[in-house]
Amino acid sequence: MPTYTELMRGFEFGEWTVKPERGLIIKGDSECKLEPLVMDVFVVLASHGGEVVTKDQLIDAVWDGRPQTDDVITRCIAVLRRGLDDSARSPRYIETIQRRGYRVMVPVEMPEIGLSPATAQTSSSEPKWMWVSAVIAAAVAVVFYAMSGPDSNDTDVFSVSVFPFDCRLDVQETSEHLCFGFAEEAISNLNKIEDLRVVRNRQPYSSDLTIAENGLVTGSVQIIGDQVKISAQLENTRTGAVIWTDTFDADRASIFELQREVAFGLRGAIDPEFQMPITDTGIPQSFAAAEAYSRGRFLFERRSHQSTVNAVAQFEEAIRLDPTFGPAWLGLAYAYCIWPDYDLTVDRETSYRKALEIVDQGIAADEQIRAAAGTVYGFVNYKRSKWIAAAKAFEPALQADEAEPIAHHWYSRVMASVGRLDLALEHSRLSIESDPNHPDKAIMYSSLAIGYFWVNDMENARRYFDIANSMDLQSSIHSLAYALFLMRSGDIEGAKTYTKVGLAQNNIDSSWVDPLLDGLQPGGDRDQSIAILTELSATDAMPANVEMTLWMLLGEVERAMVVARGLGEDGGWFEIELIFIDEFAAFRRHTEFTRFVGDIGLTDYWTSAGCTWADDQLRCN
């Protein structure tokens, strides 16, 4: 079996040629570049030749035993699978062994390297002391290079965790938004560094925290009257070495320029090729416009009805003072996207139309926001079940310098809706990894739990359902998905409780839940449950997607299809991904399934994305 060191020189893996030192996997004329951590995980798995590698073994080998969350490992596996065009549900290359770890599924072969007879003879006849000396010399060279070369552990940063700057104000000040802007500006600039993973933290930094990233950004802002004093630093979390640090003194009127200067300093410390821009277009033309925008961003992060209303007013003020400042248009459009979630009196379609109008005006005023604006277009098209347009809009948005973590969350919902459950799970993880304390983190954790549930990873699904439940998430979608999870787990009593919770969150009567779900238990009265559901169906007394799921659980596929057709005709889909989970296997075998997915636009999306449906599997190029 080849060793890790031998595999690092390159190996064959099924149809793939793997070149670890270059970070490449190659098949035919196509090649895919993997980030270093993902490649390290791949080589460790390959070095075990088909044997199961536990998560602890991966942590020991790849992270030198430093504690890591399961998310870090599962993300590496997901990215590796995506590069290999593999699937967690029907794996060909990397298999998940529940509760144990992972293993490779195809043989690992070393390329044939021919040796001339003379070379072979010399190699076999050299004295052992010469071989040992060569190894020692090579080891010394490696150590020397690691200490002095460009890949020094003290300076290289491949992932960075950014914390809020400590805000020190005098008693007269109400300028938290100005402190907030320093970390936000740093994150915006660091996101422009290729292959750098940036994590936004929203809680204050504490030395007791475990930081998974190898770079740490912290700082402080002191505002007394018109004077501002800032300190900032970047350190290596592995060695404790300070990579960059600086202090700044300025007057309040130049604080936004100072935010950029700090961000540029951090960016230059990580990216030696970075050059300070000669002209800076990232700040509004007036201090008043910049402050209104800064206050709008600060309020928008609070995600309440009143804070959203106030944020809208601040973004509008920033636009009035500087109509050419694109980020203010973006902030206003984002606010209109989520406003209906915090104010039930707001008509959703009206709010979405307003968001599109705003972002169109923003692009006309500032072309630089075009890519990031895809998040708005993608979100609205997703809500309208326009799958091709939604997916296309998100593509540039996810690569934009100003990409919002919530963009990954919304994109994951699009991918789940079109049946690409593995890709949905990957982006759901990315949304949390990049911003673990996002204001919408409860929804994001719920989405991650549901994503794991849909791909049958019950262990991780339970873990993240527990986290979302601890956040007191008031979401009927979450509660009903968790109820279905409990049914699959055999906990009918728990399923009853959460079904009632989910219905109550939509002000729907739940008196039927206990007798109907009793019929789903072994030995239960199935005929009674069918009679109850038949009566409820005739009176439209429950959500159609709940009814459809219950018909499937009762084995009544034809009735489920009738309900599904109604949902498709009304445009009422939200949890369309239900049709791709295990409980709906019989639904997918129904003779009308192909016609049904065509009617709701999925077939058109699959064709546009190079996907085909065959043998109860969606395969995409």
ChimeraX attribute file (.defattr): number of C-alpha atoms within 10 A of each C-alpha:
attribute: neighborCount
match mode: 1-to-1
recipient: residues
	/A:1	12
	/A:2	15
	/A:3	13
	/A:4	16
	/A:5	11
	/A:6	13
	/A:7	23
	/A:8	20
	/A:9	14
	/A:10	20
	/A:11	22
	/A:12	18
	/A:13	20
	/A:14	15
	/A:15	12
	/A:16	16
	/A:17	19
	/A:18	25
	/A:19	19
	/A:20	21
	/A:21	13
	/A:22	15
	/A:23	17
	/A:24	19
	/A:25	24
	/A:26	18
	/A:27	14
	/A:28	8
	/A:29	5
	/A:30	8
	/A:31	15
	/A:32	14
	/A:33	15
	/A:34	20
	/A:35	18
	/A:36	18
	/A:37	16
	/A:38	19
	/A:39	26
	/A:40	22
	/A:41	20
	/A:42	23
	/A:43	23
	/A:44	22
	/A:45	22
	/A:46	27
	/A:47	21
	/A:48	17
	/A:49	19
	/A:50	17
	/A:51	14
	/A:52	17
	/A:53	21
	/A:54	16
	/A:55	18
	/A:56	15
	/A:57	16
	/A:58	21
	/A:59	19
	/A:60	13
	/A:61	15
	/A:62	20
	/A:63	16
	/A:64	10
	/A:65	12
	/A:66	12
	/A:67	13
	/A:68	17
	/A:69	10
	/A:70	11
	/A:71	14
	/A:72	15
	/A:73	17
	/A:74	16
	/A:75	18
	/A:76	21
	/A:77	22
	/A:78	22
	/A:79	18
	/A:80	21
	/A:81	20
	/A:82	16
	/A:83	16
	/A:84	19
	/A:85	14
	/A:86	20
	/A:87	21
	/A:88	19
	/A:89	15
	/A:90	11
	/A:91	14
	/A:92	16
	/A:93	19
	/A:94	24
	/A:95	21
	/A:96	18
	/A:97	12
	/A:98	11
	/A:99	12
	/A:100	12
	/A:101	16
	/A:102	21
	/A:103	22
	/A:104	24
	/A:105	17
	/A:106	16
	/A:107	13
	/A:108	19
	/A:109	17
	/A:110	16
	/A:111	12
	/A:112	7
	/A:113	5
	/A:114	8
	/A:115	10
	/A:116	8
	/A:117	9
	/A:118	9
	/A:119	11
	/A:120	11
	/A:121	11
	/A:122	11
	/A:123	12
	/A:124	10
	/A:125	9
	/A:126	10
	/A:127	10
	/A:128	10
	/A:129	9
	/A:130	10
	/A:131	12
	/A:132	11
	/A:133	11
	/A:134	12
	/A:135	12
	/A:136	12
	/A:137	12
	/A:138	12
	/A:139	12
	/A:140	12
	/A:141	12
	/A:142	13
	/A:143	12
	/A:144	12
	/A:145	13
	/A:146	14
	/A:147	13
	/A:148	11
	/A:149	11
	/A:150	11
	/A:151	12
	/A:152	13
	/A:153	16
	/A:154	20
	/A:155	20
	/A:156	16
	/A:157	23
	/A:158	18
	/A:159	16
	/A:160	25
	/A:161	22
	/A:162	24
	/A:163	24
	/A:164	22
	/A:165	25
	/A:166	18
	/A:167	17
	/A:168	17
	/A:169	17
	/A:170	11
	/A:171	7
	/A:172	8
	/A:173	11
	/A:174	9
	/A:175	16
	/A:176	17
	/A:177	18
	/A:178	21
	/A:179	25
	/A:180	21
	/A:181	22
	/A:182	27
	/A:183	24
	/A:184	21
	/A:185	18
	/A:186	24
	/A:187	24
	/A:188	18
	/A:189	18
	/A:190	25
	/A:191	19
	/A:192	16
	/A:193	17
	/A:194	9
	/A:195	12
	/A:196	16
	/A:197	17
	/A:198	24
	/A:199	26
	/A:200	22
	/A:201	17
	/A:202	17
	/A:203	10
	/A:204	10
	/A:205	17
	/A:206	8
	/A:207	6
	/A:208	6
	/A:209	7
	/A:210	11
	/A:211	15
	/A:212	19
	/A:213	19
	/A:214	20
	/A:215	28
	/A:216	25
	/A:217	23
	/A:218	20
	/A:219	23
	/A:220	17
	/A:221	23
	/A:222	18
	/A:223	22
	/A:224	16
	/A:225	12
	/A:226	9
	/A:227	14
	/A:228	20
	/A:229	18
	/A:230	23
	/A:231	17
	/A:232	21
	/A:233	18
	/A:234	26
	/A:235	21
	/A:236	21
	/A:237	20
	/A:238	15
	/A:239	11
	/A:240	13
	/A:241	14
	/A:242	15
	/A:243	18
	/A:244	17
	/A:245	17
	/A:246	13
	/A:247	13
	/A:248	13
	/A:249	14
	/A:250	15
	/A:251	14
	/A:252	17
	/A:253	15
	/A:254	13
	/A:255	24
	/A:256	20
	/A:257	14
	/A:258	20
	/A:259	20
	/A:260	20
	/A:261	17
	/A:262	24
	/A:263	22
	/A:264	19
	/A:265	21
	/A:266	23
	/A:267	23
	/A:268	18
	/A:269	18
	/A:270	21
	/A:271	17
	/A:272	8
	/A:273	9
	/A:274	13
	/A:275	10
	/A:276	12
	/A:277	8
	/A:278	6
	/A:279	6
	/A:280	10
	/A:281	9
	/A:282	14
	/A:283	16
	/A:284	24
	/A:285	14
	/A:286	12
	/A:287	17
	/A:288	15
	/A:289	24
	/A:290	24
	/A:291	23
	/A:292	23
	/A:293	30
	/A:294	26
	/A:295	23
	/A:296	28
	/A:297	25
	/A:298	19
	/A:299	20
	/A:300	25
	/A:301	14
	/A:302	15
	/A:303	19
	/A:304	16
	/A:305	16
	/A:306	14
	/A:307	17
	/A:308	24
	/A:309	19
	/A:310	16
	/A:311	27
	/A:312	25
	/A:313	17
	/A:314	25
	/A:315	29
	/A:316	21
	/A:317	20
	/A:318	29
	/A:319	23
	/A:320	13
	/A:321	18
	/A:322	18
	/A:323	19
	/A:324	20
	/A:325	26
	/A:326	24
	/A:327	26
	/A:328	30
	/A:329	28
	/A:330	25
	/A:331	24
	/A:332	28
	/A:333	29
	/A:334	23
	/A:335	22
	/A:336	24
	/A:337	23
	/A:338	17
	/A:339	23
	/A:340	18
	/A:341	14
	/A:342	15
	/A:343	15
	/A:344	10
	/A:345	9
	/A:346	13
	/A:347	11
	/A:348	19
	/A:349	14
	/A:350	11
	/A:351	19
	/A:352	25
	/A:353	14
	/A:354	16
	/A:355	24
	/A:356	19
	/A:357	12
	/A:358	20
	/A:359	27
	/A:360	18
	/A:361	15
	/A:362	26
	/A:363	21
	/A:364	14
	/A:365	16
	/A:366	16
	/A:367	12
	/A:368	15
	/A:369	22
	/A:370	19
	/A:371	20
	/A:372	26
	/A:373	30
	/A:374	24
	/A:375	31
	/A:376	26
	/A:377	24
	/A:378	26
	/A:379	26
	/A:380	23
	/A:381	20
	/A:382	23
	/A:383	20
	/A:384	17
	/A:385	23
	/A:386	18
	/A:387	23
	/A:388	21
	/A:389	17
	/A:390	25
	/A:391	24
	/A:392	15
	/A:393	24
	/A:394	26
	/A:395	16
	/A:396	17
	/A:397	25
	/A:398	21
	/A:399	13
	/A:400	20
	/A:401	18
	/A:402	19
	/A:403	20
	/A:404	18
	/A:405	22
	/A:406	23
	/A:407	23
	/A:408	25
	/A:409	26
	/A:410	25
	/A:411	27
	/A:412	27
	/A:413	28
	/A:414	30
	/A:415	21
	/A:416	22
	/A:417	23
	/A:418	24
	/A:419	23
	/A:420	22
	/A:421	25
	/A:422	23
	/A:423	21
	/A:424	27
	/A:425	26
	/A:426	23
	/A:427	26
	/A:428	29
	/A:429	26
	/A:430	22
	/A:431	25
	/A:432	23
	/A:433	18
	/A:434	19
	/A:435	21
	/A:436	21
	/A:437	16
	/A:438	20
	/A:439	16
	/A:440	17
	/A:441	19
	/A:442	24
	/A:443	19
	/A:444	25
	/A:445	28
	/A:446	27
	/A:447	27
	/A:448	29
	/A:449	30
	/A:450	26
	/A:451	28
	/A:452	25
	/A:453	25
	/A:454	25
	/A:455	18
	/A:456	16
	/A:457	18
	/A:458	19
	/A:459	13
	/A:460	20
	/A:461	24
	/A:462	19
	/A:463	14
	/A:464	23
	/A:465	24
	/A:466	15
	/A:467	16
	/A:468	22
	/A:469	16
	/A:470	10
	/A:471	13
	/A:472	9
	/A:473	17
	/A:474	15
	/A:475	16
	/A:476	18
	/A:477	19
	/A:478	24
	/A:479	24
	/A:480	21
	/A:481	25
	/A:482	26
	/A:483	24
	/A:484	24
	/A:485	24
	/A:486	18
	/A:487	19
	/A:488	16
	/A:489	13
	/A:490	14
	/A:491	14
	/A:492	20
	/A:493	16
	/A:494	16
	/A:495	25
	/A:496	22
	/A:497	15
	/A:498	21
	/A:499	24
	/A:500	21
	/A:501	21
	/A:502	22
	/A:503	21
	/A:504	13
	/A:505	14
	/A:506	13
	/A:507	9
	/A:508	14
	/A:509	12
	/A:510	16
	/A:511	9
	/A:512	13
	/A:513	18
	/A:514	17
	/A:515	16
	/A:516	23
	/A:517	22
	/A:518	18
	/A:519	17
	/A:520	18
	/A:521	15
	/A:522	9
	/A:523	8
	/A:524	14
	/A:525	15
	/A:526	19
	/A:527	12
	/A:528	14
	/A:529	22
	/A:530	18
	/A:531	12
	/A:532	15
	/A:533	20
	/A:534	14
	/A:535	11
	/A:536	14
	/A:537	16
	/A:538	8
	/A:539	8
	/A:540	10
	/A:541	14
	/A:542	16
	/A:543	12
	/A:544	18
	/A:545	19
	/A:546	15
	/A:547	21
	/A:548	24
	/A:549	21
	/A:550	21
	/A:551	21
	/A:552	20
	/A:553	18
	/A:554	19
	/A:555	17
	/A:556	16
	/A:557	20
	/A:558	15
	/A:559	14
	/A:560	22
	/A:561	20
	/A:562	11
	/A:563	18
	/A:564	23
	/A:565	16
	/A:566	13
	/A:567	18
	/A:568	17
	/A:569	11
	/A:570	9
	/A:571	13
	/A:572	16
	/A:573	19
	/A:574	17
	/A:575	13
	/A:576	20
	/A:577	19
	/A:578	18
	/A:579	21
	/A:580	22
	/A:581	16
	/A:582	15
	/A:583	17
	/A:584	18
	/A:585	14
	/A:586	15
	/A:587	22
	/A:588	20
	/A:589	13
	/A:590	13
	/A:591	9
	/A:592	14
	/A:593	15
	/A:594	14
	/A:595	10
	/A:596	18
	/A:597	17
	/A:598	14
	/A:599	14
	/A:600	20
	/A:601	16
	/A:602	20
	/A:603	19
	/A:604	15
	/A:605	18
	/A:606	21
	/A:607	13
	/A:608	10
	/A:609	14
	/A:610	10
	/A:611	16
	/A:612	14
	/A:613	14
	/A:614	8
	/A:615	8
	/A:616	10
	/A:617	13
	/A:618	16
	/A:619	17
	/A:620	14
	/A:621	7
